[in-house]
Amino acid sequence: MTPSREESDADQATEQWQEEPPFPVVPERNFEDQRMTLYALLVAAIVLPCVYVALTALTDFHAREADAGNADARNARVAEEHALKVFDLNVTLNERIVDLLDGLDAEGIRAVRARRSISA
């Protein structure tokens, strides 16, 4: 069973209880510190999203700039290939014209031209 208490322990507990104040002592609130904390949180709530948006916009700008550079390089390669094809075709047509007209003088060219216009 439970051991019996001694009277001296009970008296000491009663004395301590009577010496304590009726309500626990609460430290006074420092409203200046709370106000400064709220100001800091307000500034952080405004500045941090702005910084995030700025960083996101900057990275997006650099990504778009790189994509535009890649598209420009690709378009330049396509234009160069197209120009090479045009020049090759021009050389081929010039060679064919020279082959067809080789050895003909002005009168011979007129005669070939007249024959083609009649047959067409």
Rosetta constraint file for C-alpha pairs under 8 A:
AtomPair CA 5 CA 9 HARMONIC 7.10 0.50
AtomPair CA 5 CA 10 HARMONIC 7.49 0.50
AtomPair CA 6 CA 10 HARMONIC 6.85 0.50
AtomPair CA 7 CA 11 HARMONIC 6.20 0.50
AtomPair CA 8 CA 12 HARMONIC 6.19 0.50
AtomPair CA 9 CA 13 HARMONIC 6.28 0.50
AtomPair CA 10 CA 14 HARMONIC 6.18 0.50
AtomPair CA 11 CA 15 HARMONIC 6.16 0.50
AtomPair CA 12 CA 16 HARMONIC 6.19 0.50
AtomPair CA 13 CA 17 HARMONIC 6.08 0.50
AtomPair CA 14 CA 18 HARMONIC 6.16 0.50
AtomPair CA 15 CA 19 HARMONIC 6.20 0.50
AtomPair CA 16 CA 20 HARMONIC 6.40 0.50
AtomPair CA 21 CA 25 HARMONIC 7.75 0.50
AtomPair CA 30 CA 34 HARMONIC 6.59 0.50
AtomPair CA 31 CA 35 HARMONIC 5.95 0.50
AtomPair CA 32 CA 36 HARMONIC 6.19 0.50
AtomPair CA 33 CA 37 HARMONIC 6.12 0.50
AtomPair CA 34 CA 38 HARMONIC 6.15 0.50
AtomPair CA 35 CA 39 HARMONIC 6.19 0.50
AtomPair CA 36 CA 40 HARMONIC 6.14 0.50
AtomPair CA 37 CA 41 HARMONIC 6.19 0.50
AtomPair CA 38 CA 42 HARMONIC 6.07 0.50
AtomPair CA 39 CA 43 HARMONIC 6.18 0.50
AtomPair CA 40 CA 44 HARMONIC 6.10 0.50
AtomPair CA 41 CA 45 HARMONIC 5.95 0.50
AtomPair CA 42 CA 46 HARMONIC 6.40 0.50
AtomPair CA 43 CA 47 HARMONIC 5.91 0.50
AtomPair CA 44 CA 48 HARMONIC 5.52 0.50
AtomPair CA 45 CA 49 HARMONIC 6.86 0.50
AtomPair CA 46 CA 50 HARMONIC 6.62 0.50
AtomPair CA 47 CA 51 HARMONIC 6.13 0.50
AtomPair CA 48 CA 52 HARMONIC 6.13 0.50
AtomPair CA 49 CA 53 HARMONIC 6.08 0.50
AtomPair CA 50 CA 54 HARMONIC 6.08 0.50
AtomPair CA 51 CA 55 HARMONIC 6.12 0.50
AtomPair CA 52 CA 56 HARMONIC 6.09 0.50
AtomPair CA 53 CA 57 HARMONIC 6.02 0.50
AtomPair CA 54 CA 58 HARMONIC 6.09 0.50
AtomPair CA 55 CA 59 HARMONIC 6.20 0.50
AtomPair CA 56 CA 60 HARMONIC 6.04 0.50
AtomPair CA 57 CA 61 HARMONIC 5.96 0.50
AtomPair CA 58 CA 62 HARMONIC 6.30 0.50
AtomPair CA 59 CA 63 HARMONIC 6.16 0.50
AtomPair CA 60 CA 64 HARMONIC 6.09 0.50
AtomPair CA 61 CA 65 HARMONIC 6.02 0.50
AtomPair CA 62 CA 66 HARMONIC 6.15 0.50
AtomPair CA 63 CA 67 HARMONIC 6.21 0.50
AtomPair CA 64 CA 68 HARMONIC 6.08 0.50
AtomPair CA 65 CA 69 HARMONIC 6.23 0.50
AtomPair CA 66 CA 70 HARMONIC 6.24 0.50
AtomPair CA 67 CA 71 HARMONIC 6.18 0.50
AtomPair CA 68 CA 72 HARMONIC 6.09 0.50
AtomPair CA 69 CA 73 HARMONIC 6.19 0.50
AtomPair CA 70 CA 74 HARMONIC 6.18 0.50
AtomPair CA 71 CA 75 HARMONIC 6.07 0.50
AtomPair CA 72 CA 76 HARMONIC 6.06 0.50
AtomPair CA 73 CA 77 HARMONIC 6.28 0.50
AtomPair CA 74 CA 78 HARMONIC 6.27 0.50
AtomPair CA 75 CA 79 HARMONIC 6.07 0.50
AtomPair CA 76 CA 80 HARMONIC 6.08 0.50
AtomPair CA 77 CA 81 HARMONIC 6.21 0.50
AtomPair CA 78 CA 82 HARMONIC 6.17 0.50
AtomPair CA 79 CA 83 HARMONIC 6.10 0.50
AtomPair CA 80 CA 84 HARMONIC 6.19 0.50
AtomPair CA 81 CA 85 HARMONIC 6.27 0.50
AtomPair CA 82 CA 86 HARMONIC 6.27 0.50
AtomPair CA 83 CA 87 HARMONIC 6.18 0.50
AtomPair CA 84 CA 88 HARMONIC 6.04 0.50
AtomPair CA 85 CA 89 HARMONIC 6.05 0.50
AtomPair CA 86 CA 90 HARMONIC 6.09 0.50
AtomPair CA 87 CA 91 HARMONIC 6.19 0.50
AtomPair CA 88 CA 92 HARMONIC 6.16 0.50
AtomPair CA 89 CA 93 HARMONIC 6.10 0.50
AtomPair CA 90 CA 94 HARMONIC 6.12 0.50
AtomPair CA 91 CA 95 HARMONIC 6.15 0.50
AtomPair CA 92 CA 96 HARMONIC 6.21 0.50
AtomPair CA 93 CA 97 HARMONIC 6.11 0.50
AtomPair CA 94 CA 98 HARMONIC 6.15 0.50
AtomPair CA 95 CA 99 HARMONIC 6.13 0.50
AtomPair CA 96 CA 100 HARMONIC 6.13 0.50
AtomPair CA 97 CA 101 HARMONIC 6.03 0.50
AtomPair CA 98 CA 102 HARMONIC 5.57 0.50
AtomPair CA 101 CA 109 HARMONIC 7.11 0.50
AtomPair CA 104 CA 108 HARMONIC 5.25 0.50
AtomPair CA 104 CA 109 HARMONIC 6.19 0.50
AtomPair CA 105 CA 109 HARMONIC 6.30 0.50
AtomPair CA 106 CA 110 HARMONIC 6.30 0.50
AtomPair CA 107 CA 111 HARMONIC 6.23 0.50
AtomPair CA 108 CA 112 HARMONIC 6.27 0.50
AtomPair CA 109 CA 113 HARMONIC 6.11 0.50
AtomPair CA 110 CA 114 HARMONIC 6.09 0.50
AtomPair CA 111 CA 115 HARMONIC 6.20 0.50
AtomPair CA 112 CA 116 HARMONIC 6.28 0.50
AtomPair CA 113 CA 117 HARMONIC 6.29 0.50
AtomPair CA 114 CA 118 HARMONIC 6.24 0.50
AtomPair CA 115 CA 119 HARMONIC 6.25 0.50
AtomPair CA 116 CA 120 HARMONIC 6.03 0.50
